[in-house]
């Protein structure tokens, strides 16, 4: 019979869990403090098979117990943490310290039972998972993930489990979901944290410049190469390189990147001497790379090299319950002036945010809050202070509904095209050359389409 220790200073919670789990055939013991949990692990023969432990307890906190039990061990610890504070910091730290899982209060007893059964059925596999050796590094307030939704809880757990691994990580998700933030947290929590984190936006550089940026070049390699120059991979030696929008990389550069991943070495542009590097690679994309492989635009062998560990970041529209927490965070971050208290937001304005489509995800929300604070002069943000890039963007194009109504396909495509024009103008701050580049069309064609659809070239006019 599996033995479970329930550690919580709330006797009602202990009694509830004991009665439920004993009915399921488990042997249960209880304690109300962390010191007794530590004592239970002094004798291996008497140690519990699993501990359900509250994060906050008198005497020793759950985190303190995790640190002491797991000190010097790389194995998964037999702990499921219970907390009423399901923030990203708590979740990530608990998983990094070696906890198997954690659940937030109030919880459903069936969910507890599911986690308990999952622990025992996968115990052999979980012994292979490496936990954190050291306490988490000091949290950078600019690198905080906000959200308490189920989808974000899974993200926190994955970060905690893979951070110490040296494996390549692929982060997928729409633009603005926080892929760069996740990469920064992974780096800070990894064995490469002592080295630099070097970021490369693969979409912002043409092929010839991207190759030189990544691998460096020798003197005289091309016109203008007056000196030898180290590339980003060399700069990131003993650290992490973050390749953002890797789906934009050309096939030629993909081939050279594959060699780096396979052999940990490369040659500078114009050179013939191999340069060896020890760098962790984290890549990100908003594209479906499996589809890009099928279409012949991305190398299959590189895809599998990059996709060792995959993390998906959900779009904001799939976690609308997180909006109040995100808004609160951005109100504190973007004060009207440094000494001012954070602005407040009216319930009506908050409801307006919850109804929005969020094509730009968390990044769009932050921009809207920052602008609203200025418009409200740091007081109370009302509905009139919430400015979206376009009123049209507050609604999805419901394809199923359009088909049912018999809408001509040309009409729907025109609506999509108009919205893309508006978004490109907004993202480029009215720079038509940049907007044309974002859309992959010539400037002349962009200007023609703006006139055709009556879209102004001024982002302020678009958002008005």
Residue, then its C-alpha position, 0 to 999 in steps of 0.5 A: x500500500x502506498x504511503x502518503x504524508x499530508x502536510x498542511x497547517x489547516x486541519x480541515x484540509x488535512x481531514x478532507x484529504x485523509x478521508x478521501x485518499x484512504x477511501x481510495x486505498x492509500x495509507x495516510x499520515x498527517x502533520x502540520x509543520x515542515x519540521x515533521x516532514x523533514x523528520x519523516x525522511x531521516x529514515x529511508x525505510x519509514x519515508x513516505x512514498x509521496x507528500x502532499x505539502x502546503x507551500x506556506x506553513x509555520x516553522x519551515x515553509x514548503x519551499x524550505x523543506x523541498x530545498x533540504x530534502x532535495x539538497x545534493x539530489x538531481x532526482x524528482x522529489x516525491x512532493x506535490x505542492x499545495x498553494x493558494x498562491x499559484x503565481x509563476x514564481x511559486x510554480x517555477x521555483x517549486x518545479x525547479x526545486x524538484x517537486x513532482x507537481x503542484x495544485x492550487x487551492x481551492x482544488x477539486x478532490x478528483x484532480x488531487x487523486x488524478x495527480x496522485x495516481x499519475x505520480x505513482x504510475x510514472x514514478x520510474x520515469x520521473x526518476x530520470x528527470x533532473x531537478x534543480x541543484x541550487x535555489x532559484x536566482x533572484x527574480x528580475x521584475x522585468x522577467x516575470x510571467x503573469x497568469x494563473x490560468x491552467x494553460x499558463x500553469x503548464x508553461x510554468x511546470x515545463x520551464x521548471x522541468x527543462x531549465x537545468x537541461x542543456x537540451x535545445x528548446x523550441x518555443x512556439x506561439x503567436x507574436x506577443x505571447x512572451x517567447x523572448x521572456x520565456x527564453x530569458x527565464x530558461x537562461x537565467x535558471x540554467x547551468x549556462x546562466x553564468x554566460x551571456x544571453x545573446x538574442x538574434x531576430x532572424x526576421x529582421x536581417x537579410x540572408x547575407x547579413x544574418x549569416x555574418x551576424x550568426x557566424x562572424x566573418x574574416x577580414x576581406x570576406x566581402x566588401x566592407x569587411x575591413x576587420x575580422x568580426x566574431x558572430x553571435x554564436x562566438x559571443x554566446x559561448x558558455x551562454x545561451x543564444x536565442x534565435x527568434x523567428x527562426x522560421x524566417x531563416x533561409x534554407x542556406x543558413x539553415x544548413x549551416x545552423x544544422x552543423x553547429x547543432x550537430x558538431x558544435x563548430x562552424x566557420x566564419x564567413x570567408x574563413x576555413x578554420x573551424x570555431x568550436x562553441x559550447x552554447x545552449x540554443x533556444x529557438x522561437x517561431x510563430x509559424x507552424x514549422x511542421x507545415x513549413x517542412x511539408x512545404x519545403x521551406x524548412x529543413x526536416x533534419x533541422x526541425x528535429x534538431x531544434x524540437x528536442x523540447x517543445x514549449x507552446x505559449x497560449x494566445x491571450x484570447x485563450x486565457x482571458x481570465x489572466x487579463x485582470x492580473x496582467x492589467x494590474x502588473x502593467x498599471x504598476x509597471x507604467x505609472x504616470x510618473x515615477x513617484x505616482x501611485x499606479x492608475x486604477x481601471x474601471x470595471x467597464x474598461x476591464x470588461x472591454x478588455x476581456x471582450x477584445x480579440x487580442x491579435x497582438x496578445x500580451x504585448x498589445x495589452x501592455x501597449x494599450x494599458x501604457x497608453x491608457x495610463x497617459x490618457x487618464x493622466x494616471x487616475x482612473x482608466x475608463x472605457x474612453x481611454x481604451x484605444x484598440x488599433x482598430x474597432x474592426x479587430x475586436x471581432x474574429x472573422x467567423x468563417x463558419x458563420x460566413x459560410x452559413x450566411x453564404x458570404x462570397x469568398x472574395x468579400x471575406x478575403x477583402x476583409x482579411x486583407x484590409x485588417x492586415x493593412x491596418x495591422x501593418x500600418x500600426x506595427x510600423x508606426x506609419x512607415x509605409x516602407x516597413x509596412x510593405x516589408x511586413x506584408x511582403x509586397x512592393x511599396x507601390x502595391x501597398x499604397x494602391x491597396x491603402x487607397x483601395x480600402x480607404x485605410x489611412x497611412x497614419x497609425x493614430x488615424x487608424x486607431x481613432 
